[in-house]
Amino acid sequence: MSAASGMAIQKQSPKLTLADRIDIIKNKRFFPLAFPLAMLAVLVVLFAVLTGGQFLQGSVVKNIFNQSFIVGTMATAVAFIYSTGNIDFSVGNVMGLACVFGALAYEVTESMPVMIAVTLVGGIALMMCNCTLCIACHIKPAMVAIVAMSIYSALCTVLVGADPIRVDYQASKALEGGFRYGTFILYFLVCLILYHRTAIGRKLRFIGGNETCAVQTGINTTKAQIIAFVFAGVGVGLAGVYQTIRTTSVAQTVGSGMGMDVMLATVLGGMSIFGGTKSNVYAGLIGAITVTVLNTGLLMLGVSSTMIQGVRGVIFLLLVFLNSERQKTLPSRQQF
Amino acid sequence: MKMNKRFGLKVASVGLSALILAGCSSAPSTSGSSGSGGESSDGDGYKIGVIEVQLNDESTNRATWFNDYIAPKYNCEFMFSETCSDLDSCMTFIENAAMAGCDAIINYYAVGSDTEALVQLCAEYGMVYTENGGRNAANEAVFTSNYENFAGNFQADQPATGKLFYDYLEESLDTSVEHGFIVLTGNAYQGNAQQTEISSNMLSALQDLYGLTYESTIADLVASSAPIEATNDKGIEIYCYPGAYSTSGWLEGFSAALQTGKYDYSLQAYNCLSNTATAIEEVESALNKDITVIGFGSFGEALTTAMNSTDMFGNQSVSMSTVKFTSLVSAMAFSKVYNCLTGNRDACLDENGEPSVLLFQMEAVTSPEQLAEMSSWDTTDKWVADYDFVDSLLADRTEGLTSAQAQENIYAMNYDAIKARLG
């Protein structure tokens, strides 16, 4: 009898509610990439319609990319750190100080290649300082970041002084074309391959998902952390170069507050700042472009600046809400 | 939970739609447009982007003057930035303003030596540029490089502003009684011209009144980025305390210095009256010591409250401050870009053919009655810079106008003249 009723249950076709179907879609591997891109596309189409096509003009599109470059590069860089479940919001200050080093080197040599090299090396070296403190003193990167922000900010103030350090305008603008696009594409592709197609990325995501388990499977977390900070350093240094050639001067406040912008871009792009298996390296770039699209689009629509802040805030909340998993259990790194 | 999420989604969607609609529909009311406001408009239509450095009473008043008073009369539209606190954010707004069709930029964030970069950026988009700042060694190149889109700058007459503080100390300070002074030099160490002038004049006044000699030069004391004792041969306690209240630990340091009990005068070269009020009140109460506050200020709730409140000794919380008329300064900025846009750039050049810097004089205010009187002047129904005054700065409405004449007209709009007209 009981066996017969059991058979009857098995014969019933499963009935899925809409919520179940949505859950299934959200668990698909492509979803973390597709959703932020879809949202970005919706915004672009919306603004294109509302501005009568003006939003799709070449100059506007170029403008959006120009404004997204710096945060996008940094967000791509810090994805390596975020993946391991660690947060470093001192990257803005690291970039600032790297810019100062580069600008000072330019002041002495008047050579753009030297400025670029010093900024890049500066970014890597400063990120390695953060990393060394984390590893040697066994301090969480977030705590190191708090201290590093103060130190780097103070150094910027002392080194720059009252007047910003100028870099030649024409030489800087010459680098805004091919050099900037070329280096960014190269860096982004390298990050993409390393992160998604090699053991390096897999190990970093594994550590972010479950560090204890990663250690027990033989992954060297110290080595992984060093690799993460080195790649982050390259990106932060590169963002420093872009910052310098964009503004053609370096002031003592450069980069301050940018760490939060990077974090926001990462979250908007669909990646958890707590890392884990669903992390990706392109989320920050998508997020940075989304922020710029919103700002530019709303301004072009004539929305007042005070309203923009409100509208932007609501859209951010909505995007994060739609792209996040609600917690059914206690918080873990695998969830927002 | 799924229901909650769907419900939340609906609520958020409705909220978002409402906000976007509200934002779009608010545009005409916040950005002036041709024909609105009941005034007859004349002149070509121009769209002008305004970079704001902070959102406060002053910026709100400024937006009202531009949008509700100027826009309909001169057929202009204004677009305001969010708070811009660095060069990068200014550049971003300029780029976005260009995309939104702006013809000119008025920048209230003094970028100093980076002026040239912004002028060049505006030139790329064919926009006119003017900035709230002066002419100094750091931005000299932009004045001499003949940028066709650069209309020159506008700012307060800094030496005159500093002199207001000098004069007040000279009048009010009783040197027969022992006093100690803490001088808040603000961002003078970063080259802020206004704060440098005020700090220097304050220290000069003390030097002259006490006949003392500082061990360091006044320039060095003001330019110090670290707190420094202004040691002198008369042993007067003078402590220069740089930085801004937004800096972590600044207020704590200020409070700690006051708690030493050495200082009974707080001389503030930048606008931090409301930020320091609590710390001063606490120390007055704890040490039973009257602290006199003299500081740079601006019209608004903070100064009104400070002027109208008394400390535990029955004295005004702030003894003297300075104010400026928002519409007067805005008129200078507007005239700069409007003259360029209407093809009258010559009216923005000095006798050497270089872009000029228009100056305005700040006014000292020493009593709540005086503050109330002056506060009532620059409001919606009776702007200090009315149409007659604005016309007197525009070359297409004042025949043969030169920059020097415009400067004369601005200086003529002083306390007495305004009181005679609006008083």
Interface residues (C-beta under 8 A of the other chain):
Chain A: T17 A19 L50 Q54 S59 V60 N63 N66 Q67 I70 S150 T157 V158 A162 D163 P164 R166 Y169 Q243 R246 T247 T248 S249 A251 Q252 T253 V254 S256 N295 T296 L298 L299 M300 L301 G302 V303 S304 S305 T306 M307 I308 Q309 G310 V311 V314 I315 L317 L318 F321 L322 R326 K328
Chain B: M1 K2 K5 R6 G8 L9 A12 S13 G15 L16 L19 I20 A22 G23 C24 S26 A27 P28 T30 S31 E52 L55 M79 F80 S81 E82 S85 D86 L87 D88 M91 T92 E95 N96 A97 A98 M99 A100 G112 S113 D114 E116 A117 Q120 A138 Y189 Q190 G191 A223 S225 S248
